[in-house]
């Protein structure tokens, strides 16, 4: 019987799983599995610890003899002392024991055992939110060979670079796409208006104004979508409103009719005020973005669209 078969039988006799035994010995369950499948063998100090844990002799683990049979005790009979199996003679020990020092961890990258001089670890963390506070908490460790950890870090850096490049490409497409679409629509509407009133505005001047309006609309949409301050300015201006006073009316038919009429009037005035503030927000934001667009574009290119909201 091989050493691995003995270790497996002794563990089963104890009623332990590989994981439970690994916790007792402070090793990984993969190490226990390799011992029992004869792919690897524990070192001498671990063998001594195993012999004490299982209650067998150290020489028995190193020999190839069969495990001792359990004696059946009759009820009421006195328990007889079971003598330890005699050590096997040196001549009978023909198996060569391969000693593996510090066989305690398995590399998470390549799945191989890690010698002590090559062992490095990395914390496994997760984010926990407590109210408004987010904390990073360590929940364990992952073990690697030094070379494997460097390879893992390079793979992570490459994956992060690809993710940033994909985000930058997506942000460019959205910002420029919607901006160009809005600019073309504004240009078309402005050209239609100016060219239909050539008697008041020269066509060349009207075309120039149309191009400027198209550029202003393009730059405004671009600046809003990329998360610049133009978006905050536009929201602040367009969210302005007018507060109307409360109404006092009499409990009569004329009083109710007057109340309904005033409510309708206030609704119309509120709609017109909202429309005015919306137009003002568009005009003011597009004027600001026309000047700010070159600087915002340079900032986005320099930072590769890292701080875009998209």
N, C-alpha and C positions, 0 to 999 in steps of 0.2 A: 504494500500500500504506500503510495507516494505521500510526501509531506502535505501537499494540498488536499488530498483525500482525507488525511487524518484531521487536518484543521477544519474541514467542512463537516466531518462527522461529529467532532467535538463540539462545534458550534451548534449543530442541530440537536445534539443531546442536551445542550444547555437551554434550548428553545429560544435562541436569539436569531434575529435577522442580521444580515451583513451591515446594515445601517446602525443597528443597536450596538453591535460589537465594535464598529468603527468609532462610535461615540465613547465607548469604554476605553479604547486604546488611544484616542485622540488622533486618529488617522482618517482618511477618506474611505468611503465604501468601495471605490474603485480599487484601492490598494488591497482591501480584503478579498475582492473578487479575483484579483491577479494572483494572490497567494493561493487561493483554493483551486484555481485552474492551472496551477503550476507554471504560470507565465512569469512569475517573479517569486522571490522568497524573502522572508523577513531577516533582519540582521540578528546577530547573536543576542544582543540585549533584548530585542523584541521577542525572540524565541523563549528566553528565560521568563519574561513577563507572561507570555502565553502559557507556559508550563505551570506557573503559579496560578493563573486565572482558571485554567481547566482542571487543576489538581492532578496533573500527571508529571512524570519525570522529564527532565530536559533530554536525557539520552533516548527516551522513547520517541520523542518528536524527530530526532535525528536518525533513528533506525527505521528499517522497513518492515518491522514485525506488525502483526495484526493487533488491533486494539483489544484489551482484555474484555472478556465476556462478563456481563453482569450476572451476579449470583442471585437466584430467586430465594427470597427469605420466606420461611413458613411462619404462619401466624403464631405468636407466642414463643417462637424460637429466639434464642439469644443472637444478637447481631455479632457476627464474626468479623474480626478485623481483616480487612482486605489488604494484603501486602502489595506494595508497589512492584511492578514488573521489574525483574532483574535487568540491570543494564546489559545491553547487547555487547558481546565481545567486540573488540576493535576490529577483528578480522571480518566480522559480519557487516560492518558499515562500509559499503562499497560505493554509495552514492556521493558524488561530489557536491558540496553545499556552496552555492554561489551567494556571497554576501553582498547585499545592497544597503549601503548606509543612507540614513536620512530619507527613506522612501515614504514620505508623508504627504506629498501634494502632487496633483496631476495638472498639467498645463491646460488652461481653458482654450487655447488656440490649436495646439497640435495633439492634445490628448495623451502625451507621454509624461512619464514620471520626471520630476524636477529635482536634480541634485541641489544640495544646500548652496553651493557657490553660484548657481545659476538662478536661484529662487528670487523672484520679485513679486510684489502684490500690488493690487489696485483696489481702492475702495469702491464698493457698489453703493450709489447714492440714489435717493429719490426726493422729490419735492413734496413737502407737507404744508398745507395752508391752514393757519390758525387765525380765523378772522381776516384781518387785512394784512397779516404778516405771513410771508412765505419763507420757509426755512428748508435748507438742504440737509437731509439726515442720512448718515451712513447706516446701511442695513446689512453689511457683510463685506467680504473681500473675495477677489478673484485672483488666482495665482497663475503666473506665466513664467516661461523662460525669458531671460533678458532680451534675447533676439526676437522672440515672439511678441513681446510687449512693444518693442520698437516697430515691428511690422503692423501691429494693431493700431498704434498711434498714427502711422503713415496712412493706413487705410481710412481711419476716421478723418484725418485732415483732408484727404482726397475727396471723401464723401461730403464733407462740409463745404469744400470748394465747389463741387458740382452743384450742391444745393443752392449756394449763393449765386452761382452763375445762372441757374434755372430761375431763381427769384428775380434776378436783375433782368433777364430776358423777358420774363412775364410782365414786369413793371414797365419796361420800355414799350412793349406792344400795347399795353392798356393805355398808358399815358399818351403816347403818340397817336395811337389809333383813334381814341375818343376825341383827342384834341384836334386832329386833322379833320375828322368828320364834322365836329362842331364848327370849325373854321370855314369849311367848304359851304355848309348850310348858311352861316352868317354872311359869307361873301356873296352867295347866290341871291339871298334876300336883299342885301344892300344894293347889288347891281340892278336887280329888278326895279327897286324903288327909284334909284338915281337915274337910270336910263329912261324911265317913264316920265321924268320931269326935267328933261334936257333944256326946256325953255327957261327954267329957273337956275339950274346948275349945269355948268359945262360938263360934257361927257368925260373929258379927261380928268377933271377934278372929282367927278362922281366915281370914276373907276379907282382913283387913288384912295378916296375915302372908303370905298368898298374893300379894298385890299387891307387898309389899316383896321377896319372893323373885323374882317376875317382873322387877321393876325391877333388882334386883341382877344377874340373869342377862343382861338386856339391856345394862346398862352394862358388864359384864365383856366380853361378846363385842364390843361396839362399841370399847372401849378396846384390846382385843387386836388387832383388825383394822386400826385406824388407826395402829398402830405405837408406842403409848405404852409407858411403863415397866411397865404391867400385864402385858404379854406376857412380859417377861423374868422378872417375879416368878412368873408361872404356870409357866413352863418350869423355873425353878429348883426350885420346890416339888414339881412333879410328877415330876422326874427323880431325886429322892432314892430311895435303895434301901438294902437291908440286905445286908451281906456275911456270908456263912456261913463257918464254919471248915472247913478240910480234914478229910477222913475217913480214919481208919486202920482197916483191916479185915484179917482173916486170910484166907489162900488156902484157903477151904473153902466148902462149900455154905451153911453157916450164915452165914459171913462175907459171901458174895455176897448172900444174902437180906437181911441186915441193911443192906448198902450200898444196895440197891435201895429198901428201905423208907425209909431216911433221905433219899435223893434225892427221893423222892415227897413226903416231909414238908417238905423244904426248898423244893420247888417250890410247894407249897400255901402255906407261910408267905411265900414271896417274892411270890406273887400277892396275898395278903391285904395285905402291906405296900405293894405298889404301888397297890392299890385305896385303902388308907388315905391314902397321900400324894396320890393324885389327888383324893380327896374334900376333903382338907385344902387342896390348891391351889385348888380351885373355891371353897370357903368363904372362904379368906383373900383370894383375888383379887377375888371378887365384893364382899366387904366394902370393900376398898380402892377398887375402881372406883366403888362407890356414892357414896363421898365425892368422888372425883377426877373423876367424869364431867362435872359442870358446868364445871370449869376446863379440862378437855381439849376439851370441845365449843367453848368460847369461843376457845381457842387455834386450833382447826382452822378456825373461821369467820373469825377475824382473818387467818390466813395462807392462807386459801382452799385448805386441804388440801394445801399444797405439800410438806410433809414426811411425808405418809402413805406407808406401804410399798406400798400397793396400786397 
